[in-house]
Amino acid sequence: MREFLCLPDAAIYHITTLENYELIIDRGLESDTLGRIFVCRSGDLGILYSIAISQVLTKKNYSGFAILKIPLALNTFDARAFSPDFQANEITMPFQSILHQCHIEAKCIKLLSVVDDPIDQVGNIANAKEASLANSIALNEALEITYETDKGLQYWVKAKRENGIWSFERTYTK
């Protein structure tokens, strides 16, 4: 994660409903009650759409969503403040992280896109991306991210696929 945070023009992304976006532009991005902000390290729209479909949106209340870009140049995050999002169990999981921070100021967040395409169209784009990820360079690079605990232990995410189902586990360096 340290290497990622040092990349020029690096950013993390947050997907939210349009209703929440209106609050974020006024107040900034606030964590959930456990101090977590869910982010993605990829700006690839197919990956972001996949995360939106699987974790943020419901067909029942769909009115679109916003993709927020959080440029690392405008923020100072400690690498130890990130952990993998093991709640996710889809192929985009290695791109997803949890930022353990209570707040990101509105001035440090940029709007990347407001998506108001029909949900079925968003789903088609997400499905096409997921189908292309299985043996991709992008997925392999996402799996190479090394995380660090507050005690200095280093680990990464190991992925395996059995019977078409992805599973992920934490693997520590020796």
DOTI-5514 format. One record per residue: x, y, z of N, C-alpha, C in turn. Coordinates in nm, 4 decimals, always signed. Layout:
% residues N
nc1 | nc2 | nc3 | cac1 | cac2 | cac3 | cc1 | cc2 | cc3
X | Y | Z | X | Y | Z | X | Y | Z
...
***
This chain:
% residues 174
nc1 | nc2 | nc3 | cac1 | cac2 | cac3 | cc1 | cc2 | cc3
+0.0836 | -0.1191 | +0.0000 | +0.0000 | +0.0000 | +0.0000 | +0.0880 | +0.1253 | +0.0000
+0.2015 | +0.1171 | +0.0678 | +0.2911 | +0.2330 | +0.0699 | +0.3302 | +0.2746 | -0.0718
+0.3615 | +0.1753 | -0.1557 | +0.4012 | +0.2044 | -0.2936 | +0.2861 | +0.2711 | -0.3694
+0.1647 | +0.2204 | -0.3498 | +0.0484 | +0.2785 | -0.4161 | +0.0292 | +0.4240 | -0.3740
+0.0422 | +0.4521 | -0.2452 | +0.0213 | +0.5881 | -0.1947 | +0.1242 | +0.6869 | -0.2495
+0.2381 | +0.6360 | -0.2951 | +0.3439 | +0.7227 | -0.3485 | +0.3375 | +0.7412 | -0.4999
+0.2459 | +0.6718 | -0.5660 | +0.2368 | +0.6849 | -0.7114 | +0.1936 | +0.8265 | -0.7499
+0.2541 | +0.8820 | -0.8550 | +0.2089 | +1.0136 | -0.9006 | +0.0656 | +1.0024 | -0.9531
-0.0148 | +1.0993 | -0.9212 | -0.1551 | +1.1031 | -0.9637 | -0.2414 | +0.9905 | -0.9071
-0.1954 | +0.9234 | -0.8024 | -0.2741 | +0.8162 | -0.7412 | -0.3996 | +0.8741 | -0.6754
-0.5027 | +0.7931 | -0.6753 | -0.6294 | +0.8337 | -0.6144 | -0.7021 | +0.7089 | -0.5654
-0.7935 | +0.7304 | -0.4734 | -0.8868 | +0.6266 | -0.4343 | -1.0260 | +0.6782 | -0.4713
-1.1211 | +0.5872 | -0.4807 | -1.2538 | +0.6221 | -0.5287 | -1.3584 | +0.5716 | -0.4304
-1.4655 | +0.6465 | -0.4210 | -1.5766 | +0.6101 | -0.3329 | -1.7050 | +0.6207 | -0.4135
-1.7898 | +0.5201 | -0.4017 | -1.9170 | +0.5167 | -0.4741 | -2.0275 | +0.5425 | -0.3736
-2.1218 | +0.6282 | -0.4111 | -2.2298 | +0.6616 | -0.3188 | -2.3586 | +0.6914 | -0.3957
-2.4678 | +0.6891 | -0.3249 | -2.5947 | +0.7264 | -0.3857 | -2.5947 | +0.8769 | -0.4133
-2.6849 | +0.9200 | -0.4990 | -2.6939 | +1.0632 | -0.5280 | -2.7359 | +1.1426 | -0.4053
-2.8204 | +1.0827 | -0.3224 | -2.8633 | +1.1503 | -0.1997 | -2.7436 | +1.1740 | -0.1066
-2.6608 | +1.0713 | -0.0894 | -2.5427 | +1.0871 | -0.0038 | -2.4417 | +1.1836 | -0.0640
-2.4323 | +1.1865 | -0.1963 | -2.3396 | +1.2781 | -0.2617 | -2.3705 | +1.4227 | -0.2235
-2.4985 | +1.4581 | -0.2183 | -2.5374 | +1.5945 | -0.1805 | -2.4863 | +1.6291 | -0.0409
-2.4895 | +1.5342 | +0.0505 | -2.4381 | +1.5569 | +0.1866 | -2.2853 | +1.5668 | +0.1863
-2.2213 | +1.4830 | +0.1074 | -2.0750 | +1.4794 | +0.1043 | -2.0172 | +1.6102 | +0.0524
-2.0797 | +1.6718 | -0.0489 | -2.0241 | +1.7970 | -0.1013 | -2.0333 | +1.9093 | +0.0014
-2.1247 | +1.8970 | +0.0971 | -2.1354 | +1.9967 | +0.2041 | -2.0472 | +1.9640 | +0.3243
-2.0517 | +1.8403 | +0.3693 | -1.9886 | +1.8007 | +0.4965 | -1.8592 | +1.7223 | +0.4829
-1.8300 | +1.6749 | +0.3630 | -1.7175 | +1.5840 | +0.3463 | -1.7659 | +1.4411 | +0.3600
-1.6733 | +1.3497 | +0.3493 | -1.7051 | +1.2072 | +0.3542 | -1.6828 | +1.1573 | +0.4961
-1.7890 | +1.1101 | +0.5568 | -1.7816 | +1.0618 | +0.6951 | -1.7844 | +0.9101 | +0.6965
-1.7157 | +0.8534 | +0.7920 | -1.7086 | +0.7085 | +0.8044 | -1.8393 | +0.6522 | +0.8585
-1.8497 | +0.5196 | +0.8543 | -1.9621 | +0.4545 | +0.9202 | -1.9363 | +0.4558 | +1.0712
-2.0222 | +0.3938 | +1.1473 | -2.0101 | +0.3980 | +1.2939 | -1.8863 | +0.3251 | +1.3452
-1.8237 | +0.2437 | +1.2620 | -1.7023 | +0.1719 | +1.3019 | -1.5750 | +0.2427 | +1.2547
-1.5890 | +0.3640 | +1.2005 | -1.4726 | +0.4402 | +1.1567 | -1.4166 | +0.3945 | +1.0224
-1.5021 | +0.3405 | +0.9358 | -1.4568 | +0.2870 | +0.8075 | -1.5142 | +0.3677 | +0.6915
-1.4275 | +0.3914 | +0.5928 | -1.4694 | +0.4484 | +0.4656 | -1.4288 | +0.3461 | +0.3600
-1.5258 | +0.3015 | +0.2816 | -1.5012 | +0.1985 | +0.1815 | -1.4571 | +0.2642 | +0.0510
-1.3432 | +0.2196 | -0.0004 | -1.2848 | +0.2814 | -0.1192 | -1.2376 | +0.1753 | -0.2185
-1.2111 | +0.2213 | -0.3387 | -1.1566 | +0.1373 | -0.4452 | -1.0282 | +0.2035 | -0.4935
-0.9276 | +0.1233 | -0.5229 | -0.8006 | +0.1783 | -0.5706 | -0.7948 | +0.1889 | -0.7231
-0.8995 | +0.1498 | -0.7914 | -0.9003 | +0.1560 | -0.9377 | -1.0020 | +0.2590 | -0.9852
-0.9638 | +0.3352 | -1.0859 | -1.0558 | +0.4293 | -1.1473 | -1.1238 | +0.3706 | -1.2707
-1.1057 | +0.2421 | -1.2951 | -1.1680 | +0.1758 | -1.4092 | -1.3196 | +0.1733 | -1.3893
-1.3935 | +0.2300 | -1.4828 | -1.5387 | +0.2405 | -1.4663 | -1.6071 | +0.1047 | -1.4573
-1.5580 | +0.0052 | -1.5297 | -1.6170 | -0.1281 | -1.5200 | -1.6063 | -0.1847 | -1.3803
-1.4908 | -0.1671 | -1.3182 | -1.4709 | -0.2130 | -1.1801 | -1.5593 | -0.1333 | -1.0855
-1.5633 | -0.0022 | -1.1020 | -1.6460 | +0.0817 | -1.0152 | -1.7949 | +0.0499 | -1.0325
-1.8383 | +0.0251 | -1.1540 | -1.9785 | -0.0125 | -1.1773 | -2.0092 | -0.1463 | -1.1098
-1.9164 | -0.2390 | -1.1182 | -1.9362 | -0.3697 | -1.0553 | -1.9540 | -0.3556 | -0.9046
-1.8712 | -0.2735 | -0.8432 | -1.8827 | -0.2501 | -0.6992 | -2.0153 | -0.1813 | -0.6683
-2.0526 | -0.0848 | -0.7504 | -2.1795 | -0.0144 | -0.7288 | -2.2964 | -0.1119 | -0.7327
-2.2984 | -0.1989 | -0.8333 | -2.4081 | -0.2949 | -0.8490 | -2.4120 | -0.3931 | -0.7326
-2.2970 | -0.4417 | -0.6905 | -2.2957 | -0.5470 | -0.5886 | -2.3063 | -0.4946 | -0.4460
-2.2733 | -0.3676 | -0.4230 | -2.2658 | -0.3225 | -0.2841 | -2.3417 | -0.1941 | -0.2504
-2.3723 | -0.1124 | -0.3480 | -2.4299 | +0.0186 | -0.3169 | -2.5752 | +0.0318 | -0.3623
-2.6041 | -0.0204 | -0.4782 | -2.7332 | +0.0070 | -0.5415 | -2.8350 | -0.1040 | -0.5200
-2.9611 | -0.0653 | -0.5241 | -3.0697 | -0.1619 | -0.5303 | -3.1585 | -0.1232 | -0.6475
-3.2110 | -0.2217 | -0.7154 | -3.2971 | -0.1946 | -0.8300 | -3.4226 | -0.1201 | -0.7869
-3.4684 | -0.1494 | -0.6672 | -3.5928 | -0.0914 | -0.6170 | -3.5852 | +0.0618 | -0.6063
-3.4762 | +0.1124 | -0.5536 | -3.4647 | +0.2557 | -0.5274 | -3.3633 | +0.3250 | -0.6180
-3.3282 | +0.2656 | -0.7288 | -3.2220 | +0.3190 | -0.8130 | -3.2597 | +0.4542 | -0.8742
-3.1707 | +0.5514 | -0.8531 | -3.1870 | +0.6818 | -0.9172 | -3.0533 | +0.7322 | -0.9704
-2.9565 | +0.6425 | -0.9773 | -2.8227 | +0.6805 | -1.0195 | -2.7275 | +0.6784 | -0.9014
-2.6019 | +0.7103 | -0.9297 | -2.5015 | +0.7128 | -0.8233 | -2.3882 | +0.8056 | -0.8635
-2.3070 | +0.8386 | -0.7658 | -2.1921 | +0.9265 | -0.7892 | -2.0635 | +0.8494 | -0.7606
-1.9634 | +0.8760 | -0.8422 | -1.8303 | +0.8209 | -0.8201 | -1.7410 | +0.9376 | -0.7800
-1.6861 | +0.9290 | -0.6609 | -1.6012 | +1.0350 | -0.6082 | -1.4544 | +0.9948 | -0.6193
-1.3734 | +1.0880 | -0.6579 | -1.2289 | +1.0667 | -0.6672 | -1.1639 | +1.1397 | -0.5506
-1.0785 | +1.0697 | -0.4807 | -1.0080 | +1.1276 | -0.3666 | -0.8591 | +1.1256 | -0.4019
-0.8101 | +1.2346 | -0.4621 | -0.6689 | +1.2384 | -0.5026 | -0.5771 | +1.2314 | -0.3809
-0.4789 | +1.1452 | -0.3874 | -0.3894 | +1.1296 | -0.2732 | -0.3036 | +1.2537 | -0.2524
-0.2829 | +1.3315 | -0.3573 | -0.2050 | +1.4551 | -0.3447 | -0.2755 | +1.5566 | -0.2542
-0.4078 | +1.5466 | -0.2407 | -0.4834 | +1.6394 | -0.1553 | -0.5038 | +1.5857 | -0.0143
-0.4565 | +1.4661 | +0.0106 | -0.4786 | +1.3995 | +0.1391 | -0.3488 | +1.3361 | +0.1868
-0.3371 | +1.3198 | +0.3149 | -0.2207 | +1.2502 | +0.3692 | -0.2705 | +1.1294 | +0.4480
-0.2663 | +1.0145 | +0.3828 | -0.3108 | +0.8913 | +0.4449 | -0.1905 | +0.8072 | +0.4833
-0.1969 | +0.7462 | +0.5981 | -0.0951 | +0.6515 | +0.6423 | -0.1290 | +0.5161 | +0.5808
-0.0306 | +0.4476 | +0.5283 | -0.0533 | +0.3161 | +0.4667 | -0.1190 | +0.2193 | +0.5645
-0.0888 | +0.2322 | +0.6929 | -0.1468 | +0.1408 | +0.7932 | -0.2947 | +0.1680 | +0.8189
-0.3478 | +0.2771 | +0.7623 | -0.4902 | +0.3087 | +0.7795 | -0.5783 | +0.2315 | +0.6808
-0.5168 | +0.1543 | +0.5906 | -0.5912 | +0.0779 | +0.4903 | -0.5864 | -0.0712 | +0.5225
-0.6970 | -0.1363 | +0.4969 | -0.7020 | -0.2819 | +0.5050 | -0.7885 | -0.3328 | +0.3904
-0.7720 | -0.4594 | +0.3528 | -0.8573 | -0.5143 | +0.2472 | -1.0019 | -0.5220 | +0.2955
-1.0936 | -0.5151 | +0.2027 | -1.2357 | -0.5276 | +0.2361 | -1.2768 | -0.6738 | +0.2199
-1.2563 | -0.7516 | +0.3241 | -1.2876 | -0.8940 | +0.3177 | -1.4375 | -0.9210 | +0.3223
-1.5188 | -0.8173 | +0.3376 | -1.6637 | -0.8361 | +0.3284 | -1.7054 | -0.8614 | +0.1841
-1.6257 | -0.8115 | +0.0911 | -1.6544 | -0.8296 | -0.0510 | -1.6146 | -0.9713 | -0.0917
-1.6961 | -1.0350 | -0.1726 | -1.6618 | -1.1701 | -0.2171 | -1.6733 | -1.1858 | -0.3683
-1.6643 | -1.0752 | -0.4397 | -1.6679 | -1.0815 | -0.5847 | -1.5283 | -1.0541 | -0.6409
-1.5124 | -1.0732 | -0.7689 | -1.3810 | -1.0637 | -0.8321 | -1.3166 | -0.9257 | -0.8155
-1.3954 | -0.8227 | -0.7882 | -1.3380 | -0.6887 | -0.7692 | -1.2815 | -0.6679 | -0.6282
-1.2942 | -0.7661 | -0.5403 | -1.2482 | -0.7512 | -0.4018 | -1.1033 | -0.7030 | -0.3900
-1.0086 | -0.7564 | -0.4684 | -0.8697 | -0.7106 | -0.4519 | -0.8472 | -0.5616 | -0.4801
-0.9418 | -0.4966 | -0.5466 | -0.9315 | -0.3532 | -0.5732 | -0.9903 | -0.2698 | -0.4595
-1.0613 | -0.3347 | -0.3693 | -1.1350 | -0.2653 | -0.2647 | -1.0570 | -0.2625 | -0.1337
-1.0639 | -0.1500 | -0.0670 | -0.9978 | -0.1335 | +0.0628 | -1.0916 | -0.0624 | +0.1586
-1.0587 | -0.0751 | +0.2842 | -1.1265 | +0.0022 | +0.3877 | -1.0249 | +0.1024 | +0.4403
-1.0619 | +0.2277 | +0.4385 | -0.9801 | +0.3336 | +0.4966 | -1.0327 | +0.3567 | +0.6367
-0.9482 | +0.3342 | +0.7347 | -0.9878 | +0.3511 | +0.8746 | -0.9581 | +0.4961 | +0.9152
-1.0535 | +0.5796 | +0.8821 | -1.0428 | +0.7229 | +0.9087 | -1.1846 | +0.7762 | +0.9224
-1.2047 | +0.8692 | +1.0112 | -1.3403 | +0.9157 | +1.0408 | -1.3962 | +1.0151 | +0.9397
-1.3098 | +1.0905 | +0.8729 | -1.3617 | +1.1992 | +0.7897 | -1.2597 | +1.2381 | +0.6829
-1.3102 | +1.2722 | +0.5657 | -1.2290 | +1.3343 | +0.4597 | -1.3005 | +1.4636 | +0.4233
-1.2298 | +1.5733 | +0.4300 | -1.2905 | +1.7035 | +0.4033 | -1.3404 | +1.7131 | +0.2588
-1.4499 | +1.7857 | +0.2416 | -1.5108 | +1.8021 | +0.1091 | -1.4116 | +1.8616 | +0.0092
-1.3256 | +1.9520 | +0.0529 | -1.2308 | +2.0152 | -0.0395 | -1.1252 | +1.9170 | -0.0917
-1.1160 | +1.8007 | -0.0299 | -1.0187 | +1.6989 | -0.0702 | -1.0809 | +1.5886 | -0.1550
-1.2047 | +1.6114 | -0.2007 | -1.2800 | +1.5132 | -0.2779 | -1.3249 | +1.5780 | -0.4082
-1.3124 | +1.5056 | -0.5174 | -1.3558 | +1.5546 | -0.6483 | -1.4640 | +1.4610 | -0.7023
-1.5575 | +1.5167 | -0.7756 | -1.6576 | +1.4350 | -0.8425 | -1.5969 | +1.3798 | -0.9708
-1.5937 | +1.2488 | -0.9848 | -1.5469 | +1.1879 | -1.1087 | -1.6622 | +1.1763 | -1.2068
-1.7778 | +1.1311 | -1.1564 | -1.8893 | +1.1082 | -1.2475 | -2.0206 | +1.0927 | -1.1716
-2.1271 | +1.1443 | -1.2320 | -2.2624 | +1.1112 | -1.1888 | -2.3149 | +1.0150 | -1.2933
-2.3578 | +0.8972 | -1.2491 | -2.4048 | +0.7937 | -1.3394 | -2.5556 | +0.7822 | -1.3239
-2.6262 | +0.8113 | -1.4324 | -2.7717 | +0.7971 | -1.4268 | -2.8221 | +0.7076 | -1.5405
-2.7309 | +0.6268 | -1.5943 | -2.7695 | +0.5288 | -1.6948 | -2.8654 | +0.4282 | -1.6322
-2.9492 | +0.3640 | -1.7127 | -3.0373 | +0.2604 | -1.6585 | -2.9563 | +0.1528 | -1.5858
-3.0103 | +0.1023 | -1.4764 | -2.9363 | +0.0064 | -1.3941 | -2.8982 | -0.1190 | -1.4723
-2.9819 | -0.1613 | -1.5672 | -2.9482 | -0.2792 | -1.6478 | -2.8263 | -0.2528 | -1.7352
-2.8124 | -0.1308 | -1.7858 | -2.6955 | -0.0955 | -1.8662 | -2.5701 | -0.0933 | -1.7795
-2.5796 | -0.0378 | -1.6595 | -2.4674 | -0.0379 | -1.5648 | -2.4283 | -0.1826 | -1.5333
-2.5279 | -0.2672 | -1.5122 | -2.5032 | -0.4085 | -1.4842 | -2.4344 | -0.4794 | -1.5993
-2.4726 | -0.4487 | -1.7221 | -2.4087 | -0.5102 | -1.8389 | -2.2611 | -0.4719 | -1.8480
-2.2301 | -0.3462 | -1.8213 | -2.0908 | -0.3000 | -1.8228 | -2.0126 | -0.3689 | -1.7116
-2.0734 | -0.3783 | -1.5935 | -2.0088 | -0.4446 | -1.4793 | -1.9830 | -0.5920 | -1.5098
-2.0814 | -0.6603 | -1.5660 | -2.0665 | -0.8031 | -1.5971 | -1.9567 | -0.8269 | -1.6996
-1.9489 | -0.7413 | -1.8009 | -1.8447 | -0.7549 | -1.9027 | -1.7070 | -0.7369 | -1.8400
-1.6941 | -0.6407 | -1.7498 | -1.5651 | -0.6179 | -1.6841 | -1.5274 | -0.7368 | -1.5978
-1.6227 | -0.7858 | -1.5188 | -1.5953 | -0.9005 | -1.4321 | -1.5482 | -1.0204 | -1.5143
-1.6116 | -1.0434 | -1.6288 | -1.5751 | -1.1564 | -1.7137 | -1.4318 | -1.1445 | -1.7664
-1.3837 | -1.0216 | -1.7823 | -1.2493 | -1.0005 | -1.8372 | -1.1404 | -0.9982 | -1.7293
-1.1770 | -0.9974 | -1.6041 | -1.0778 | -0.9811 | -1.4973 | -1.0058 | -1.1090 | -1.4554
-1.0678 | -1.2246 | -1.4726 | -1.0198 | -1.3486 | -1.4110 | -0.8691 | -1.3714 | -1.4197
-0.8085 | -1.3601 | -1.5341 | -0.6640 | -1.3834 | -1.5476 | -0.5918 | -1.2590 | -1.5970
-0.6442 | -1.1430 | -1.5595 | -0.5912 | -1.0182 | -1.6139 | -0.4697 | -0.9662 | -1.5374
-0.3948 | -0.8840 | -1.6041 | -0.2811 | -0.8161 | -1.5414 | -0.3311 | -0.7262 | -1.4290
-0.4435 | -0.6577 | -1.4525 | -0.4971 | -0.5668 | -1.3502 | -0.5289 | -0.6410 | -1.2209
-0.5902 | -0.7577 | -1.2301 | -0.6215 | -0.8353 | -1.1097 | -0.4935 | -0.8809 | -1.0408
-0.3973 | -0.9280 | -1.1184 | -0.2705 | -0.9711 | -1.0588 | -0.2000 | -0.8558 | -0.9878
-0.2037 | -0.7371 | -1.0482 | -0.1426 | -0.6204 | -0.9831 | -0.2166 | -0.5846 | -0.8549
-0.3492 | -0.5938 | -0.8562 | -0.4271 | -0.5635 | -0.7347 | -0.3932 | -0.6618 | -0.6229
-0.3657 | -0.7861 | -0.6591 | -0.3310 | -0.8876 | -0.5585 | -0.1888 | -0.8706 | -0.5054
-0.1092 | -0.7875 | -0.5697 | +0.0283 | -0.7641 | -0.5242 | +0.0383 | -0.6530 | -0.4194
-0.0710 | -0.5845 | -0.3914 | -0.0686 | -0.4783 | -0.2897 | -0.0359 | -0.5400 | -0.1539
+0.0632 | -0.4846 | -0.0879 | +0.1010 | -0.5310 | +0.0458 | +0.0435 | -0.4350 | +0.1478
-0.0322 | -0.4897 | +0.2406 | -0.0888 | -0.4116 | +0.3505 | +0.0006 | -0.4264 | +0.4726
-0.0180 | -0.3367 | +0.5684 | +0.0641 | -0.3387 | +0.6886 | -0.0243 | -0.3133 | +0.8103
-0.0056 | -0.3950 | +0.9135 | -0.0811 | -0.3740 | +1.0366 | -0.0164 | -0.2624 | +1.1176
-0.0868 | -0.2147 | +1.2185 | -0.0287 | -0.1100 | +1.3035 | +0.0914 | -0.1615 | +1.3829
+0.1117 | -0.2932 | +1.3863 | +0.2285 | -0.3513 | +1.4542 | +0.3412 | -0.3843 | +1.3564
+0.3232 | -0.3433 | +1.2302 | +0.4288 | -0.3600 | +1.1315 | +0.4273 | -0.4922 | +1.0560
+0.3322 | -0.5800 | +1.0821 | +0.3233 | -0.7050 | +1.0069 | +0.2724 | -0.6753 | +0.8662
+0.3309 | -0.7409 | +0.7679 | +0.2893 | -0.7184 | +0.6296 | +0.2118 | -0.8391 | +0.5792
+0.1093 | -0.8121 | +0.4969 | +0.0282 | -0.9190 | +0.4405 | -0.0321 | -0.8734 | +0.3088
-0.0820 | -0.9680 | +0.2340 | -0.1499 | -0.9381 | +0.1097 | -0.2712 | -1.0291 | +0.0969
-0.3497 | -1.0064 | -0.0060 | -0.4702 | -1.0843 | -0.0301 | -0.4376 | -1.1960 | -0.1284
-0.4751 | -1.3170 | -0.0918 | -0.4607 | -1.4316 | -0.1805 | -0.5997 | -1.4691 | -0.2316
-0.6106 | -1.4877 | -0.3618 | -0.7398 | -1.5208 | -0.4224 | -0.7382 | -1.6634 | -0.4752
-0.8532 | -1.7279 | -0.4647 | -0.8677 | -1.8565 | -0.5319 | -1.0116 | -1.8699 | -0.5800
-1.0257 | -1.9474 | -0.6856 | -1.1571 | -1.9667 | -0.7453 | -1.1842 | -2.1157 | -0.7557
-1.2939 | -2.1571 | -0.6947 | -1.3341 | -2.2974 | -0.7007 | -1.4798 | -2.3038 | -0.7416
-1.5072 | -2.3834 | -0.8430 | -1.6441 | -2.3999 | -0.8930 | -1.7094 | -2.2651 | -0.9263
-1.6298 | -2.1743 | -0.9810 | -1.6822 | -2.0450 | -1.0220 | -1.7020 | -1.9443 | -0.9098
-1.6627 | -1.9801 | -0.7874 | -1.6817 | -1.8907 | -0.6721 | -1.5450 | -1.8437 | -0.6226
-1.5331 | -1.7126 | -0.6050 | -1.4086 | -1.6528 | -0.5569 | -1.4057 | -1.6533 | -0.4046
-1.2869 | -1.6781 | -0.3495 | -1.2665 | -1.6600 | -0.2061 | -1.1316 | -1.5923 | -0.1876
-1.1200 | -1.5202 | -0.0782 | -1.0002 | -1.4404 | -0.0527 | -0.9552 | -1.4607 | +0.0912
-0.8261 | -1.4591 | +0.1111 | -0.7735 | -1.4738 | +0.2471 | -0.6497 | -1.3879 | +0.2645
-0.6205 | -1.3586 | +0.3873 | -0.5031 | -1.2803 | +0.4243 | -0.3826 | -1.3746 | +0.4321
-0.2730 | -1.3362 | +0.3693 | -0.1508 | -1.4154 | +0.3720 | -0.0369 | -1.3271 | +0.4208
+0.0270 | -1.3684 | +0.5296 | +0.1333 | -1.2873 | +0.5897 | +0.2682 | -1.3195 | +0.5275
+0.3547 | -1.2185 | +0.5202 | +0.4909 | -1.2408 | +0.4759 | +0.5677 | -1.3073 | +0.5892
+0.6733 | -1.3762 | +0.5547 | +0.7522 | -1.4463 | +0.6577 | +0.8692 | -1.3627 | +0.7010
***
